[in-house]
Every structure is written in C-alpha cells, then in structure tokens.
Amino acid sequence: MKRGLFKLSDPLEKYIPEFRNLKVLEDGEEVKPLRKMTFQHLLTHTAGLTYGFFGNPLVDQQYRKAGVLREKNLDEMIDHLAAIPL
C-alpha cells in the first residue's frame, strides 16, 4: 500500500545523513557526485554501490579493507559505506 512516506526522487541523505558527503572516484581523484543518491538509484541498482565480492576492482578492495561485509549491524555498515567513494 502506498503511504507517501518518501518519494523515489528523495535524496537518501534526507533519511540517512551519513550519505550527505558522498564522493565518487574520477580519474583517481575523489570528487563530489553530479547528483545526490536517491531511493530510485538504490532500487534500480544504479547508486554506485557494489556487493564487495565481484572480482578485485578498487571499490571492492576498499569494501574489504573497511570490513563492510563484516559489520555487526546496519549502522556500522552505513558508516563504512558512506566513507568509501563510489
């Protein structure tokens, strides 16, 4: 049932402030993203997040180094994810 609690176009940072200062890697440099991550990005798998175990790209290496898949709870996972550039 649709309750209207959020819009797909809402920036994720509105509900999870840890994502307010997200960065992306561009030519090896951390820069601000062109647009904010939204619920639609998450639900369509276009947010720039990864699973952390598909090969050895830089972002997967950073997930493993930060222990993203070993957290005890969602709060810890969000803290780590938000600190890693997309």
N, CA, C and O atoms as CSV, one atom per row, in Angstrom:
chain,resi,resn,atom,element,x,y,z
A,1,MET,N,N,0.835,-1.179,0.000
A,1,MET,CA,C,0.000,0.000,0.000
A,1,MET,C,C,0.885,1.248,0.000
A,1,MET,O,O,1.850,1.335,0.759
A,2,LYS,N,N,0.558,2.177,-0.827
A,2,LYS,CA,C,1.318,3.426,-0.922
A,2,LYS,C,C,0.914,4.355,0.223
A,2,LYS,O,O,-0.262,4.687,0.373
A,3,ARG,N,N,1.879,4.767,1.019
A,3,ARG,CA,C,1.620,5.672,2.142
A,3,ARG,C,C,2.202,7.058,1.925
A,3,ARG,O,O,1.845,7.994,2.640
A,4,GLY,N,N,3.094,7.207,0.949
A,4,GLY,CA,C,3.687,8.509,0.693
A,4,GLY,C,C,4.709,8.937,1.724
A,4,GLY,O,O,4.909,10.134,1.933
A,5,LEU,N,N,5.363,7.980,2.377
A,5,LEU,CA,C,6.351,8.315,3.398
A,5,LEU,C,C,7.629,8.896,2.808
A,5,LEU,O,O,8.333,9.662,3.467
A,6,PHE,N,N,7.927,8.529,1.561
A,6,PHE,CA,C,9.064,9.104,0.866
A,6,PHE,C,C,8.796,9.013,-0.630
A,6,PHE,O,O,7.950,8.240,-1.080
A,7,LYS,N,N,9.525,9.811,-1.385
A,7,LYS,CA,C,9.440,9.771,-2.847
A,7,LYS,C,C,10.677,9.069,-3.372
A,7,LYS,O,O,11.746,9.148,-2.766
A,8,LEU,N,N,10.538,8.389,-4.487
A,8,LEU,CA,C,11.697,7.740,-5.086
A,8,LEU,C,C,12.783,8.743,-5.440
A,8,LEU,O,O,13.965,8.400,-5.476
A,9,SER,N,N,12.388,9.971,-5.698
A,9,SER,CA,C,13.349,11.016,-6.064
A,9,SER,C,C,13.981,11.707,-4.846
A,9,SER,O,O,14.857,12.556,-5.012
A,10,ASP,N,N,13.553,11.360,-3.639
A,10,ASP,CA,C,14.150,11.951,-2.439
A,10,ASP,C,C,15.623,11.551,-2.332
A,10,ASP,O,O,15.973,10.398,-2.584
A,11,PRO,N,N,16.481,12.497,-1.958
A,11,PRO,CA,C,17.875,12.130,-1.723
A,11,PRO,C,C,17.969,11.237,-0.489
A,11,PRO,O,O,17.307,11.488,0.519
A,12,LEU,N,N,18.777,10.218,-0.572
A,12,LEU,CA,C,18.940,9.283,0.534
A,12,LEU,C,C,19.412,9.993,1.796
A,12,LEU,O,O,19.045,9.608,2.907
A,13,GLU,N,N,20.220,11.021,1.624
A,13,GLU,CA,C,20.770,11.752,2.777
A,13,GLU,C,C,19.689,12.399,3.639
A,13,GLU,O,O,19.936,12.719,4.802
A,14,LYS,N,N,18.513,12.591,3.089
A,14,LYS,CA,C,17.397,13.154,3.855
A,14,LYS,C,C,17.003,12.218,5.001
A,14,LYS,O,O,16.545,12.673,6.049
A,15,TYR,N,N,17.182,10.926,4.799
A,15,TYR,CA,C,16.799,9.923,5.791
A,15,TYR,C,C,18.007,9.244,6.434
A,15,TYR,O,O,17.921,8.738,7.553
A,16,ILE,N,N,19.127,9.237,5.721
A,16,ILE,CA,C,20.363,8.658,6.244
A,16,ILE,C,C,21.461,9.705,6.058
A,16,ILE,O,O,22.155,9.705,5.042
A,17,PRO,N,N,21.617,10.594,7.038
A,17,PRO,CA,C,22.529,11.740,6.888
A,17,PRO,C,C,23.986,11.357,6.648
A,17,PRO,O,O,24.760,12.179,6.157
A,18,GLU,N,N,24.374,10.137,6.979
A,18,GLU,CA,C,25.755,9.713,6.743
A,18,GLU,C,C,26.117,9.789,5.264
A,18,GLU,O,O,27.297,9.891,4.928
A,19,PHE,N,N,25.133,9.741,4.378
A,19,PHE,CA,C,25.394,9.803,2.944
A,19,PHE,C,C,25.460,11.236,2.404
A,19,PHE,O,O,25.514,11.434,1.190
A,20,ARG,N,N,25.456,12.211,3.272
A,20,ARG,CA,C,25.458,13.622,2.863
A,20,ARG,C,C,26.720,14.029,2.106
A,20,ARG,O,O,26.649,14.837,1.181
A,21,ASN,N,N,27.855,13.488,2.482
A,21,ASN,CA,C,29.130,13.911,1.885
A,21,ASN,C,C,29.752,12.837,0.998
A,21,ASN,O,O,30.973,12.689,0.957
A,22,LEU,N,N,28.911,12.093,0.293
A,22,LEU,CA,C,29.419,11.055,-0.605
A,22,LEU,C,C,30.380,11.638,-1.637
A,22,LEU,O,O,30.228,12.777,-2.077
A,23,LYS,N,N,31.354,10.848,-2.006
A,23,LYS,CA,C,32.306,11.221,-3.059
A,23,LYS,C,C,32.305,10.122,-4.115
A,23,LYS,O,O,31.897,8.990,-3.854
A,24,VAL,N,N,32.760,10.470,-5.290
A,24,VAL,CA,C,32.968,9.494,-6.354
A,24,VAL,C,C,34.425,9.585,-6.787
A,24,VAL,O,O,35.059,10.634,-6.667
A,25,LEU,N,N,34.938,8.485,-7.286
A,25,LEU,CA,C,36.294,8.486,-7.816
A,25,LEU,C,C,36.241,8.808,-9.302
A,25,LEU,O,O,35.545,8.146,-10.071
A,26,GLU,N,N,36.976,9.820,-9.686
A,26,GLU,CA,C,37.053,10.209,-11.095
A,26,GLU,C,C,38.522,10.401,-11.432
A,26,GLU,O,O,39.170,11.313,-10.918
A,27,ASP,N,N,39.038,9.549,-12.288
A,27,ASP,CA,C,40.463,9.579,-12.652
A,27,ASP,C,C,41.362,9.531,-11.414
A,27,ASP,O,O,42.379,10.222,-11.343
A,28,GLY,N,N,40.968,8.701,-10.441
A,28,GLY,CA,C,41.764,8.519,-9.235
A,28,GLY,C,C,41.591,9.598,-8.183
A,28,GLY,O,O,42.215,9.528,-7.123
A,29,GLU,N,N,40.761,10.590,-8.451
A,29,GLU,CA,C,40.523,11.690,-7.502
A,29,GLU,C,C,39.121,11.595,-6.916
A,29,GLU,O,O,38.176,11.237,-7.620
A,30,GLU,N,N,38.981,11.912,-5.635
A,30,GLU,CA,C,37.662,11.957,-5.015
A,30,GLU,C,C,37.014,13.299,-5.318
A,30,GLU,O,O,37.572,14.350,-5.004
A,31,VAL,N,N,35.837,13.262,-5.927
A,31,VAL,CA,C,35.104,14.484,-6.258
A,31,VAL,C,C,33.647,14.335,-5.835
A,31,VAL,O,O,33.174,13.232,-5.563
A,32,LYS,N,N,32.948,15.463,-5.784
A,32,LYS,CA,C,31.516,15.433,-5.472
A,32,LYS,C,C,30.760,14.797,-6.636
A,32,LYS,O,O,31.100,15.018,-7.798
A,33,PRO,N,N,29.738,14.008,-6.322
A,33,PRO,CA,C,28.936,13.434,-7.413
A,33,PRO,C,C,28.141,14.514,-8.135
A,33,PRO,O,O,27.879,15.578,-7.574
A,34,LEU,N,N,27.762,14.244,-9.367
A,34,LEU,CA,C,26.975,15.202,-10.143
A,34,LEU,C,C,25.565,15.363,-9.582
A,34,LEU,O,O,24.956,16.426,-9.707
A,35,ARG,N,N,25.055,14.305,-8.964
A,35,ARG,CA,C,23.724,14.373,-8.337
A,35,ARG,C,C,23.735,13.511,-7.088
A,35,ARG,O,O,24.597,12.649,-6.920
A,36,LYS,N,N,22.778,13.751,-6.224
A,36,LYS,CA,C,22.679,13.017,-4.962
A,36,LYS,C,C,22.073,11.639,-5.183
A,36,LYS,O,O,21.255,11.446,-6.082
A,37,MET,N,N,22.481,10.688,-4.356
A,37,MET,CA,C,21.928,9.344,-4.411
A,37,MET,C,C,20.469,9.383,-3.934
A,37,MET,O,O,20.156,9.996,-2.913
A,38,THR,N,N,19.596,8.728,-4.677
A,38,THR,CA,C,18.174,8.701,-4.341
A,38,THR,C,C,17.711,7.266,-4.073
A,38,THR,O,O,18.438,6.306,-4.328
A,39,PHE,N,N,16.492,7.142,-3.557
A,39,PHE,CA,C,15.900,5.815,-3.380
A,39,PHE,C,C,15.776,5.102,-4.724
A,39,PHE,O,O,15.963,3.888,-4.802
A,40,GLN,N,N,15.468,5.838,-5.762
A,40,GLN,CA,C,15.352,5.233,-7.082
A,40,GLN,C,C,16.681,4.615,-7.508
A,40,GLN,O,O,16.706,3.521,-8.070
A,41,HIS,N,N,17.783,5.312,-7.241
A,41,HIS,CA,C,19.100,4.756,-7.556
A,41,HIS,C,C,19.313,3.426,-6.822
A,41,HIS,O,O,19.797,2.457,-7.406
A,42,LEU,N,N,18.946,3.395,-5.542
A,42,LEU,CA,C,19.124,2.159,-4.779
A,42,LEU,C,C,18.279,1.023,-5.341
A,42,LEU,O,O,18.763,-0.095,-5.516
A,43,LEU,N,N,17.023,1.316,-5.620
A,43,LEU,CA,C,16.099,0.266,-6.063
A,43,LEU,C,C,16.370,-0.211,-7.481
A,43,LEU,O,O,15.949,-1.306,-7.855
A,44,THR,N,N,17.063,0.589,-8.269
A,44,THR,CA,C,17.388,0.175,-9.643
A,44,THR,C,C,18.864,-0.222,-9.779
A,44,THR,O,O,19.362,-0.418,-10.888
A,45,HIS,N,N,19.547,-0.337,-8.651
A,45,HIS,CA,C,20.959,-0.747,-8.614
A,45,HIS,C,C,21.840,0.178,-9.457
A,45,HIS,O,O,22.765,-0.279,-10.129
A,46,THR,N,N,21.547,1.477,-9.417
A,46,THR,CA,C,22.351,2.461,-10.141
A,46,THR,C,C,22.971,3.491,-9.191
A,46,THR,O,O,23.369,4.573,-9.622
A,47,ALA,N,N,23.053,3.154,-7.900
A,47,ALA,CA,C,23.568,4.089,-6.901
A,47,ALA,C,C,25.088,4.145,-6.870
A,47,ALA,O,O,25.661,5.079,-6.308
A,48,GLY,N,N,25.742,3.163,-7.465
A,48,GLY,CA,C,27.193,3.137,-7.431
A,48,GLY,C,C,27.752,2.238,-6.343
A,48,GLY,O,O,28.968,2.093,-6.218
A,49,LEU,N,N,26.878,1.636,-5.559
A,49,LEU,CA,C,27.314,0.691,-4.534
A,49,LEU,C,C,27.584,-0.654,-5.202
A,49,LEU,O,O,27.059,-0.940,-6.278
A,50,THR,N,N,28.393,-1.461,-4.564
A,50,THR,CA,C,28.686,-2.790,-5.095
A,50,THR,C,C,28.482,-3.800,-3.975
A,50,THR,O,O,28.191,-3.431,-2.837
A,51,TYR,N,N,28.638,-5.066,-4.305
A,51,TYR,CA,C,28.476,-6.110,-3.295
A,51,TYR,C,C,29.768,-6.411,-2.566
A,51,TYR,O,O,29.740,-7.016,-1.494
A,52,GLY,N,N,30.898,-6.004,-3.118
A,52,GLY,CA,C,32.169,-6.183,-2.446
A,52,GLY,C,C,32.849,-7.513,-2.677
A,52,GLY,O,O,33.887,-7.785,-2.073
A,53,PHE,N,N,32.293,-8.348,-3.532
A,53,PHE,CA,C,32.919,-9.649,-3.763
A,53,PHE,C,C,32.922,-10.067,-5.229
A,53,PHE,O,O,33.045,-11.255,-5.528
A,54,PHE,N,N,32.789,-9.115,-6.144
A,54,PHE,CA,C,32.842,-9.408,-7.577
A,54,PHE,C,C,34.215,-9.041,-8.129
A,54,PHE,O,O,34.390,-7.959,-8.690
A,55,GLY,N,N,35.171,-9.921,-7.974
A,55,GLY,CA,C,36.494,-9.628,-8.514
A,55,GLY,C,C,37.298,-8.752,-7.589
A,55,GLY,O,O,37.179,-8.832,-6.366
A,56,ASN,N,N,38.134,-7.899,-8.201
A,56,ASN,CA,C,39.056,-7.104,-7.411
A,56,ASN,C,C,39.128,-5.639,-7.841
A,56,ASN,O,O,40.207,-5.049,-7.787
A,57,PRO,N,N,38.006,-5.026,-8.270
A,57,PRO,CA,C,38.096,-3.600,-8.585
A,57,PRO,C,C,38.387,-2.791,-7.317
A,57,PRO,O,O,38.219,-3.282,-6.201
A,58,LEU,N,N,38.819,-1.567,-7.508
A,58,LEU,CA,C,39.225,-0.714,-6.389
A,58,LEU,C,C,38.148,-0.599,-5.313
A,58,LEU,O,O,38.454,-0.692,-4.125
A,59,VAL,N,N,36.904,-0.399,-5.709
A,59,VAL,CA,C,35.853,-0.223,-4.701
A,59,VAL,C,C,35.653,-1.502,-3.892
A,59,VAL,O,O,35.416,-1.423,-2.687
A,60,ASP,N,N,35.741,-2.674,-4.512
A,60,ASP,CA,C,35.637,-3.926,-3.760
A,60,ASP,C,C,36.798,-4.071,-2.784
A,60,ASP,O,O,36.615,-4.551,-1.666
A,61,GLN,N,N,37.987,-3.658,-3.203
A,61,GLN,CA,C,39.145,-3.682,-2.307
A,61,GLN,C,C,38.892,-2.797,-1.090
A,61,GLN,O,O,39.209,-3.170,0.040
A,62,GLN,N,N,38.321,-1.627,-1.333
A,62,GLN,CA,C,38.032,-0.701,-0.232
A,62,GLN,C,C,36.957,-1.259,0.696
A,62,GLN,O,O,37.045,-1.082,1.911
A,63,TYR,N,N,35.951,-1.924,0.150
A,63,TYR,CA,C,34.922,-2.562,0.979
A,63,TYR,C,C,35.566,-3.596,1.902
A,63,TYR,O,O,35.286,-3.630,3.100
A,64,ARG,N,N,36.433,-4.438,1.333
A,64,ARG,CA,C,37.080,-5.472,2.138
A,64,ARG,C,C,37.975,-4.844,3.207
A,64,ARG,O,O,37.975,-5.282,4.357
A,65,LYS,N,N,38.731,-3.823,2.827
A,65,LYS,CA,C,39.622,-3.159,3.782
A,65,LYS,C,C,38.834,-2.531,4.939
A,65,LYS,O,O,39.270,-2.580,6.089
A,66,ALA,N,N,37.675,-1.943,4.629
A,66,ALA,CA,C,36.847,-1.301,5.654
A,66,ALA,C,C,36.002,-2.306,6.439
A,66,ALA,O,O,35.403,-1.956,7.456
A,67,GLY,N,N,35.953,-3.556,5.967
A,67,GLY,CA,C,35.156,-4.566,6.662
A,67,GLY,C,C,33.668,-4.409,6.445
A,67,GLY,O,O,32.869,-4.763,7.311
A,68,VAL,N,N,33.291,-3.879,5.293
A,68,VAL,CA,C,31.881,-3.600,5.011
A,68,VAL,C,C,30.998,-4.831,5.162
A,68,VAL,O,O,29.855,-4.709,5.601
A,69,LEU,N,N,31.486,-5.987,4.816
A,69,LEU,CA,C,30.666,-7.199,4.895
A,69,LEU,C,C,30.777,-7.911,6.240
A,69,LEU,O,O,30.200,-8.983,6.420
A,70,ARG,N,N,31.511,-7.329,7.182
A,70,ARG,CA,C,31.693,-7.963,8.494
A,70,ARG,C,C,31.046,-7.181,9.631
A,70,ARG,O,O,31.232,-7.537,10.795
A,71,GLU,N,N,30.298,-6.133,9.331
A,71,GLU,CA,C,29.706,-5.327,10.391
A,71,GLU,C,C,28.712,-6.129,11.216
A,71,GLU,O,O,28.152,-7.128,10.766
A,72,LYS,N,N,28.516,-5.659,12.431
A,72,LYS,CA,C,27.574,-6.315,13.329
A,72,LYS,C,C,26.156,-5.821,13.127
A,72,LYS,O,O,25.200,-6.507,13.490
A,73,ASN,N,N,26.009,-4.622,12.545
A,73,ASN,CA,C,24.666,-4.072,12.365
A,73,ASN,C,C,24.659,-3.089,11.191
A,73,ASN,O,O,25.707,-2.742,10.646
A,74,LEU,N,N,23.483,-2.658,10.824
A,74,LEU,CA,C,23.313,-1.770,9.673
A,74,LEU,C,C,23.949,-0.403,9.908
A,74,LEU,O,O,24.467,0.199,8.967
A,75,ASP,N,N,23.921,0.097,11.139
A,75,ASP,CA,C,24.541,1.396,11.429
A,75,ASP,C,C,26.036,1.376,11.109
A,75,ASP,O,O,26.561,2.315,10.512
A,76,GLU,N,N,26.714,0.306,11.507
A,76,GLU,CA,C,28.148,0.193,11.204
A,76,GLU,C,C,28.375,0.113,9.700
A,76,GLU,O,O,29.306,0.721,9.172
A,77,MET,N,N,27.528,-0.635,9.019
A,77,MET,CA,C,27.679,-0.785,7.573
A,77,MET,C,C,27.503,0.560,6.872
A,77,MET,O,O,28.272,0.887,5.968
A,78,ILE,N,N,26.518,1.333,7.270
A,78,ILE,CA,C,26.274,2.649,6.674
A,78,ILE,C,C,27.465,3.569,6.911
A,78,ILE,O,O,27.890,4.281,6.001
A,79,ASP,N,N,28.002,3.559,8.119
A,79,ASP,CA,C,29.170,4.397,8.419
A,79,ASP,C,C,30.332,4.075,7.482
A,79,ASP,O,O,30.985,4.983,6.969
A,80,HIS,N,N,30.587,2.805,7.260
A,80,HIS,CA,C,31.680,2.411,6.375
A,80,HIS,C,C,31.361,2.722,4.922
A,80,HIS,O,O,32.200,3.273,4.209
A,81,LEU,N,N,30.156,2.376,4.472
A,81,LEU,CA,C,29.787,2.627,3.068
A,81,LEU,C,C,29.858,4.103,2.723
A,81,LEU,O,O,30.342,4.469,1.652
A,82,ALA,N,N,29.384,4.948,3.616
A,82,ALA,CA,C,29.329,6.381,3.350
A,82,ALA,C,C,30.721,6.995,3.234
A,82,ALA,O,O,30.887,8.043,2.610
A,83,ALA,N,N,31.722,6.347,3.832
A,83,ALA,CA,C,33.082,6.886,3.800
A,83,ALA,C,C,33.868,6.457,2.561
A,83,ALA,O,O,34.939,6.998,2.286
A,84,ILE,N,N,33.339,5.490,1.818
A,84,ILE,CA,C,34.047,4.970,0.651
A,84,ILE,C,C,33.509,5.638,-0.601
A,84,ILE,O,O,32.297,5.639,-0.818
A,85,PRO,N,N,34.373,6.205,-1.431
A,85,PRO,CA,C,33.883,6.854,-2.650
A,85,PRO,C,C,33.264,5.841,-3.615
A,85,PRO,O,O,33.680,4.685,-3.685
A,86,LEU,N,N,32.269,6.304,-4.346
A,86,LEU,CA,C,31.592,5.446,-5.322
A,86,LEU,C,C,32.444,5.323,-6.571
A,86,LEU,O,O,32.055,4.642,-7.520
